[in-house]
Amino acid sequence: MVLSILVRSGARRRVSLSSKWLLPIGLIALLFVLGSDWYDGIVSATSFSKWFVGDRYVYCQKSAHLKSVFELAGWNLDDTVVPRIYTERLPRDFPEISNVDERKQLFLKIMLPIVLKVNEEIKEEAKLFEKVLMGSASPESVSHLLEKYELDELDSEIIRFRVRPVPVWQALAQAALESGWGTSRFAMHANNLMGEQVFKPGSGLLPNNRPKDAVYEIRVFRSLMAALRRYVANLNTHESYEKYRLLRARTGDIRILEGLRYYSIERDAYIEKLELMINHEGLLRYEGYTLESFRQTE
């Protein structure tokens, strides 16, 4: 049967459940209705529960509640296997976390699963392209991906360069640098972690100190995951990052940052900032992290 739960945010999620799950889900729903202090503010009950199989999407209004979600999953940043818990938006009080190290750690916990998920999607797309190129799948099976990767035809060489994941440490570093470790106005109100702009008036968030003659706005995303997907798609297709894609195909080390010179108006200074952050924060260690395997139903 299909159970649909309406939680405090007013967002409805449909989850396929057999009758054996009704008791644990009913208990969770009851705790929400009773207004337990711990659960108050967690607005995605169907997502964080340990009884749910596969990907879980959460939004917590308070940072303390989000930290509890990760604690329930038994995960910390020393664990290389990452739970499939994807935070949709930053908690409202995230910039108010006074302990800088604590805020950074929570930011990394938020971002790691999202980056790994987006990379997982790209790897699956690469496998699908490979099947088509080898003749074991029809070209129609990738027709929906041609526009995403700006492909006019199934060119194996172009596909090899474009349909690739972004290094985890790179995505973490850019998200942290561009958003001030998640404290920027754009990150909080637009889910925009990478400073992406839009040029259609009224379609984005107005920068506070935008020059008078400028027309750009900050793109608004429906979720942090959507922002990451857009960021990776931009790196994988835009002509400004052709050198980046070439370097990425040849090496997976920090030298690929040379291909990001046009990501910021700061040019070489921006690359230096990224390198400094990656080394200072020890972000290279996260490259070997993986998402947990999907749990099988009984």
C-alpha positions as CSV (number, residue, x, y, z in Angstrom):
1,M,0.0,0.0,0.0
2,V,1.0,3.6,-0.3
3,L,1.2,5.8,2.7
4,S,1.2,9.6,2.3
5,I,2.3,11.7,5.3
6,L,1.7,15.4,5.7
7,V,4.3,17.0,8.0
8,R,4.7,20.4,9.6
9,S,6.3,22.1,6.6
10,G,3.1,21.3,4.6
11,A,5.1,19.3,2.1
12,R,3.7,16.0,1.2
13,R,5.9,13.0,0.4
14,R,4.7,9.8,-1.0
15,V,6.5,6.7,0.3
16,S,5.8,3.1,-0.8
17,L,5.4,1.1,2.3
18,S,4.1,-2.4,3.2
19,S,1.8,-2.8,6.1
20,K,4.7,-4.0,8.4
21,W,6.0,-0.4,8.4
22,L,2.8,1.2,9.7
23,L,3.6,0.8,13.4
24,P,7.0,2.5,13.4
25,I,5.7,5.2,11.0
26,G,2.7,5.7,13.2
27,L,4.9,6.1,16.3
28,I,6.9,8.8,14.5
29,A,3.8,10.6,13.4
30,L,2.5,10.5,16.9
31,L,5.7,12.1,18.3
32,F,5.2,14.9,15.8
33,V,1.6,15.5,16.8
34,L,2.5,15.5,20.5
35,G,5.2,18.1,19.8
36,S,8.2,16.4,21.4
37,D,11.0,18.9,21.9
38,W,13.5,16.8,20.0
39,Y,11.3,16.4,17.0
40,D,10.0,19.9,17.0
41,G,11.5,21.7,14.1
42,I,12.3,18.6,12.0
43,V,9.9,18.9,9.2
44,S,10.6,15.9,7.1
45,A,9.6,12.9,9.3
46,T,9.4,10.5,6.4
47,S,13.0,11.2,5.4
48,F,15.4,10.7,8.4
49,S,13.8,7.6,9.8
50,K,16.0,4.6,10.1
51,W,13.1,2.5,8.9
52,F,13.3,4.0,5.4
53,V,15.2,2.3,2.6
54,G,17.4,4.3,0.2
55,D,17.7,8.0,-0.2
56,R,16.3,10.2,2.5
57,Y,15.7,14.0,2.2
58,V,15.5,16.1,5.3
59,Y,15.0,19.7,6.3
60,C,15.5,20.9,9.9
61,Q,14.8,24.4,11.0
62,K,17.4,24.1,13.7
63,S,21.0,23.1,13.4
64,A,20.8,21.0,16.6
65,H,18.0,18.9,15.2
66,L,20.0,18.3,12.0
67,K,23.0,17.2,14.0
68,S,20.8,14.8,15.8
69,V,19.7,13.3,12.5
70,F,23.3,12.5,11.6
71,E,23.9,11.1,15.2
72,L,20.8,8.8,14.8
73,A,22.4,7.5,11.6
74,G,25.6,6.8,13.7
75,W,27.8,8.9,11.3
76,N,30.7,11.2,11.8
77,L,33.2,12.7,9.5
78,D,35.8,10.0,10.2
79,D,33.5,7.3,8.7
80,T,34.2,6.9,5.0
81,V,30.8,5.3,4.3
82,V,28.3,8.2,4.2
83,P,24.6,7.8,4.9
84,R,22.1,8.7,2.2
85,I,20.8,11.7,4.1
86,Y,20.4,14.8,1.9
87,T,19.7,18.2,3.5
88,E,17.3,20.2,1.3
89,R,18.1,23.6,2.8
90,L,20.4,24.9,5.5
91,P,18.8,25.3,9.0
92,R,17.6,28.8,9.7
93,D,20.0,29.3,12.5
94,F,23.0,27.9,10.7
95,P,24.9,31.2,10.6
96,E,24.3,31.6,14.3
97,I,26.5,28.6,15.3
98,S,29.2,30.5,17.2
99,N,31.8,27.7,17.2
100,V,33.5,27.9,13.8
101,D,34.8,24.4,13.8
102,E,31.4,23.0,14.8
103,R,29.8,25.0,11.9
104,K,32.4,23.8,9.4
105,Q,31.9,20.1,10.5
106,L,28.1,20.4,10.1
107,F,28.5,22.1,6.7
108,L,30.7,19.2,5.5
109,K,28.2,16.7,6.9
110,I,25.5,18.5,4.9
111,M,27.5,18.7,1.7
112,L,29.3,15.3,1.5
113,P,26.2,13.2,0.9
114,I,24.9,15.7,-1.7
115,V,28.2,15.8,-3.6
116,L,28.5,12.0,-3.6
117,K,24.9,11.6,-4.8
118,V,25.3,14.0,-7.7
119,N,28.5,12.2,-8.7
120,E,26.7,8.9,-8.4
121,E,24.1,10.1,-10.8
122,I,26.8,11.1,-13.3
123,K,28.6,7.7,-13.1
124,E,25.3,6.0,-13.9
125,E,24.8,8.3,-16.9
126,A,28.3,7.5,-18.0
127,K,27.5,3.8,-17.9
128,L,24.4,4.4,-19.9
129,F,26.4,6.3,-22.6
130,E,28.9,3.5,-22.7
131,K,26.2,0.9,-23.3
132,V,24.9,2.9,-26.2
133,L,28.4,3.4,-27.7
134,M,29.0,-0.4,-27.4
135,G,25.7,-1.2,-29.0
136,S,24.1,-2.9,-26.0
137,A,21.5,-0.1,-25.6
138,S,19.5,2.0,-28.0
139,P,20.4,5.7,-28.6
140,E,16.9,6.6,-27.5
141,S,17.9,5.6,-24.0
142,V,20.2,8.6,-23.7
143,S,18.1,11.1,-25.7
144,H,17.1,12.9,-22.5
145,L,20.8,13.4,-21.6
146,L,21.9,15.0,-24.9
147,E,20.6,18.4,-24.0
148,K,22.0,18.1,-20.4
149,Y,25.5,17.6,-21.8
150,E,25.0,19.8,-24.8
151,L,25.7,17.1,-27.3
152,D,24.6,17.3,-30.9
153,E,25.6,13.7,-31.5
154,L,27.0,10.7,-29.7
155,D,30.7,11.6,-29.9
156,S,32.6,9.2,-27.7
157,E,35.5,11.7,-27.2
158,I,33.3,14.5,-26.1
159,I,31.3,12.2,-23.8
160,R,34.5,11.0,-22.2
161,F,35.4,14.5,-21.2
162,R,32.0,15.8,-20.2
163,V,30.2,12.9,-18.5
164,R,32.5,12.8,-15.5
165,P,32.1,13.4,-11.7
166,V,33.7,16.4,-10.0
167,P,36.3,15.6,-7.4
168,V,34.7,15.6,-4.0
169,W,37.3,17.8,-2.4
170,Q,36.9,20.4,-5.2
171,A,33.1,20.7,-4.8
172,L,33.5,20.9,-1.0
173,A,36.1,23.7,-1.3
174,Q,34.2,25.7,-3.8
175,A,30.9,25.4,-1.8
176,A,32.7,26.5,1.4
177,L,34.6,29.4,-0.3
178,E,31.6,30.7,-2.3
179,S,29.1,30.5,0.5
180,G,31.3,31.4,3.5
181,W,30.8,27.9,4.8
182,G,27.1,28.2,4.3
183,T,26.6,31.5,6.0
184,S,26.0,33.7,3.0
185,R,22.7,35.3,2.3
186,F,22.6,33.5,-1.1
187,A,23.1,30.1,0.5
188,M,20.5,30.8,3.2
189,H,17.8,32.3,1.1
190,A,18.4,31.0,-2.4
191,N,20.1,27.6,-1.8
192,N,22.9,29.0,-4.0
193,L,26.2,27.6,-2.8
194,M,28.3,28.5,-5.8
195,G,27.4,32.1,-6.5
196,E,25.7,31.2,-9.8
197,Q,24.2,34.2,-11.5
198,V,21.1,34.7,-13.7
199,F,20.5,37.6,-16.1
200,K,16.7,37.7,-16.5
201,P,15.4,40.6,-14.4
202,G,13.2,39.5,-11.5
203,S,14.2,35.8,-11.7
204,G,16.7,35.8,-8.9
205,L,17.9,37.3,-5.6
206,L,19.2,40.9,-5.8
207,P,22.8,41.3,-4.5
208,N,23.0,43.9,-1.8
209,N,26.1,45.7,-3.3
210,R,25.5,45.2,-7.0
211,P,26.9,47.9,-9.2
212,K,24.3,50.3,-10.6
213,D,24.9,49.4,-14.2
214,A,24.8,45.6,-13.5
215,V,21.8,43.4,-14.4
216,Y,22.8,40.1,-12.9
217,E,20.9,38.5,-10.0
218,I,21.7,35.4,-7.9
219,R,20.0,32.3,-9.1
220,V,17.5,30.7,-6.7
221,F,17.4,26.9,-6.4
222,R,14.7,24.8,-4.9
223,S,17.3,22.8,-2.9
224,L,21.0,22.4,-2.2
225,M,21.0,19.3,-4.4
226,A,19.6,21.3,-7.3
227,A,22.3,23.9,-6.9
228,L,25.0,21.2,-6.9
229,R,23.6,19.5,-10.0
230,R,23.6,22.9,-11.8
231,Y,27.2,23.6,-10.7
232,V,28.5,20.2,-12.0
233,A,26.6,20.6,-15.2
234,N,28.1,24.0,-15.7
235,L,31.6,22.6,-15.3
236,N,30.9,19.7,-17.6
237,T,29.6,21.7,-20.5
238,H,30.5,25.4,-20.5
239,E,33.2,26.4,-22.9
240,S,35.1,28.4,-20.2
241,Y,35.9,25.1,-18.5
242,E,37.3,23.1,-21.5
243,K,40.8,23.3,-20.0
244,Y,39.4,22.1,-16.7
245,R,37.8,19.1,-18.3
246,L,41.0,18.2,-20.1
247,L,43.0,18.4,-16.9
248,R,40.4,16.3,-15.0
249,A,40.6,13.6,-17.6
250,R,44.4,13.4,-17.3
251,T,44.8,13.7,-13.6
252,G,42.6,13.7,-10.5
253,D,45.0,15.8,-8.3
254,I,44.8,19.4,-7.3
255,R,46.4,20.6,-10.5
256,I,43.0,20.5,-12.2
257,L,42.2,23.8,-10.4
258,E,44.2,25.6,-13.0
259,G,41.2,25.0,-15.3
260,L,38.9,27.1,-13.0
261,R,40.6,30.4,-13.8
262,Y,37.5,31.8,-15.3
263,Y,35.2,30.7,-12.5
264,S,35.8,33.9,-10.7
265,I,36.8,37.5,-11.6
266,E,39.7,37.0,-9.2
267,R,41.3,34.6,-11.6
268,D,44.6,33.2,-10.2
269,A,43.9,34.6,-6.8
270,Y,40.7,32.5,-6.7
271,I,42.7,29.3,-7.5
272,E,45.2,30.2,-4.7
273,K,42.3,30.6,-2.2
274,L,40.9,27.2,-3.2
275,E,44.3,25.5,-2.9
276,L,44.8,27.1,0.5
277,M,41.4,26.0,1.7
278,I,41.8,22.4,0.4
279,N,45.2,22.0,2.1
280,H,44.3,23.9,5.4
281,E,41.0,22.0,5.9
282,G,42.3,18.6,4.7
283,L,39.6,18.2,2.1
284,L,41.5,15.8,-0.1
285,R,40.8,13.0,2.4
286,Y,37.1,13.0,1.4
287,E,37.8,11.8,-2.1
288,G,37.7,8.2,-1.0
289,Y,34.3,8.5,0.7
290,T,31.3,6.6,-0.7
291,L,27.6,6.5,-0.1
292,E,26.2,3.6,1.8
293,S,24.8,0.8,-0.2
294,F,21.0,0.6,-0.5
295,R,19.5,-1.5,2.2
296,Q,17.4,-4.4,0.9
297,T,13.9,-4.9,2.1
298,E,13.1,-8.1,3.8
